[in-house]
Amino acid sequence: MKKVVIGLFVLLLFASFVFAAQWYGPLALKHTWNKKGYGFCPEQSQCLVSSSPNANPDFDGDPSKYFTNPPGPHCIYDSQFILDDYCENGKWTSRTKLVALTLLDFAKSKSNNFVLFCDDYETAINQYEYMVGSGSDRILVEDMLKDYRCYQYNSSERTACTNNICVLKYPGGTAIGTSLNTLIDDSDYSFLRAMNSSTDACDNAIDSTSSNFVRCTGWSKSGRAFYSPEINSFIYLSTDDTIPSAAYYSAFNSFFKNKFDSMEDYVDNHVNAPDASSLNFSFFKDSSRFNKIYYSQQLNKNIFAFLEQDQTEFGYDYVGMQFEGIDLGTNPCENIFQSYGNGRGVYCDSQSGSKFIVIAKGAGNSKSPLVEAWADLTGKLRPK
């Protein structure tokens, strides 16, 4: 009789636990933005912020808690972000990617001849050591870009004030865009100050409910300025033009998807061998950040390249490049790309046709020289 009572107690306890639990499944395994942590979120459209047992589900959907109450929320919702890391329907990407796609959409509406480059400020722009402001309010622009000056969400945590810089060259003009980690009207570190403009130039756009980039009516310099309150990002055009309505998904499909799919096919068919650590490129298919990119369109000639840094479980940096309709000369794999570091970590063999793909990776003491030189092989390369 005693065994029956104990068995009945365990059964009731189990039943009450199941009744009290909330069933979410089936759920897909998710990773943190740097792919170092894994776990689950209650909704498929959410993104995993922290796999730490100390992450607080009560903070879910509140990115500010990442700074005020670390490790912060367990998950955040679609279209929310923490610094440059942006949750896009359950998958991590970057706000820099959204800025880049906006600029590409604009460029395509103007011409079939343009070049876009997004990277850190030291690589993307050639002039940042200049002063703005006057008197005691003067400030060195580089300090606004490199130093951890900006406080986050009423916390003591400081970060860079901006993320990577995108520069677009199009017929007749130049554009600059970046996502911001501080308020556009911040009195000390607004990016508008770096543009030598008044910090109230975009006041009309701050409270806008539009999901698009809104023209800053207080901009008094040449060209036009635009601000997106939805993704806290800024774009400047040197010409008197407008920014198309936001259409990130269709722009991604138009500019990146087919090219990335070709790279992924090449990796699957010619590179990836999971049993050999040096050839394990199983992470490649999950590339999503796209905050360091190069995109060149010259009539029927195209280059698309991206660099992902420390975005794998083992901390690899890797590069994907595709050259289309471009004459790279005889045996470009050996003569151009594998000449970097004697080809260490560089894969581009077994190709023919109008497309040419280059894949490279490196980490720690085995960094690939080609990864280190990716900007030289995109922005500075002059193919025929």
Secondary structure as UniProt FT lines:
FT   HELIX           2..20
FT   STRAND          30..31
FT   TURN            33..34
FT   STRAND          38..39
FT   TURN            44..45
FT   STRAND          47..48
FT   TURN            53..54
FT   HELIX           57..59
FT   TURN            60..61
FT   TURN            63..64
FT   HELIX           65..68
FT   TURN            70..71
FT   STRAND          75..76
FT   TURN            78..79
FT   STRAND          81..82
FT   TURN            83..84
FT   STRAND          85..88
FT   TURN            89..90
FT   STRAND          91..94
FT   HELIX           95..110
FT   STRAND          113..119
FT   HELIX           121..124
FT   STRAND          131..132
FT   HELIX           135..137
FT   STRAND          139..140
FT   HELIX           141..146
FT   STRAND          150..151
FT   TURN            153..154
FT   STRAND          158..159
FT   STRAND          162..170
FT   TURN            171..172
FT   STRAND          173..180
FT   TURN            184..185
FT   TURN            187..189
FT   HELIX           191..194
FT   TURN            195..196
FT   TURN            199..202
FT   HELIX           203..206
FT   STRAND          214..215
FT   TURN            217..218
FT   STRAND          224..228
FT   TURN            229..232
FT   STRAND          233..237
FT   HELIX           248..252
FT   HELIX           253..257
FT   HELIX           258..266
FT   HELIX           267..271
FT   TURN            274..275
FT   HELIX           277..279
FT   TURN            282..283
FT   HELIX           284..286
FT   STRAND          293..298
FT   TURN            299..300
FT   STRAND          301..308
FT   TURN            313..314
FT   STRAND          317..324
FT   HELIX           333..337
FT   TURN            338..339
FT   HELIX           340..343
FT   TURN            344..345
FT   STRAND          346..347
FT   STRAND          355..362
FT   HELIX           364..366
FT   HELIX           369..372
FT   TURN            373..379
//
